[in-house]
Amino acid sequence: MVVTDSRKRRDGKYIECIGYFNPVARGQEVRLNLDVEKLSHWQGVGAQLSDRVHALTKEYAKKNPALIPEAGKAA
C-alpha cells in the first residue's frame, strides 16, 4: 500500500510505502501489514483512502485492536 498524488498515474512514482497486502498468503506468511502511524499521519493531512484500503484497514483493526486508535477519541 502506498501514498500517491491523485494527479499521478496509478503505477507511477509514489510518495511513501505504508504497508503491504498479500492476498494469497499461506501458513505463516503475513497477509496484511500496515504502518498505522504513517496511515494516521497521511489521513491527518488530507489523504483519502481507496475503498479497498479502507476495507483492509478495518480488517487490520479487527485483528490488531490495540494498534488502531479508537475513532472519536482526542489524542
N, C-alpha and C positions, 0 to 999 in steps of 0.2 A: 504494500500500500504506500502510495506516495502523495506528496503535496505538489500540485502543479497549478500554474496560472491558467485560468479558463480560456484565455485567448491563444494558448499554445496548442499544438497538435496533441492528440491523445497519447501517442507513442513518442512524443518529443522529450526534450530535456525536462527534468523535474527539479523542484526546489529542494525537497528533503524526503528521505525514506522514513516512514513512521511505523512500519511493520510488514508482515508478510502473511499470506494465506495459501495453504497447500490443500486443495480440495480432494486430493487422492492420498492423503496421509494414511499410513497403516502402522499398526503396532505401536512402537514407542516414538514414532515420528510426530513432531509438533504440527498440528493442523493450522493453528492461528496464533500469531504473536503480534502484539500491539504495544507500542510505547505510549502509554496513557498520558504521560506528562506532555509529550510533544503534541499529541492529539488535542489536549485541552488548550495548549498554547495557541495552536492554529485556529481552533474554534473561537478562542478569545479575541483574535484579531480579524475575525470575519470570514474565515474559511467555511465552506458549506460541504457537507458530506454527501456523497452519492448515495442513492438508495441502497445499493449493495453494501457499501461500507457502513452505513447506518445499521443495517441488519446484522452485519458481522460484529459491530461494536456491542449490540445488545446481547449477542451470543457470548461474546467475551466477558461481559459483565455478569452473566449468569454463572459462568464457570469460575470467575475471579472477583467475587463481590467486594473484597477488601481493597482491591486496586482501583475501583471506579468510584469517584466521589459521588455522593447522592445528589440528585438534581434538586435545586431549590435551597440548598444549604449555603450560607455565606462562608466564604473561605477565611 
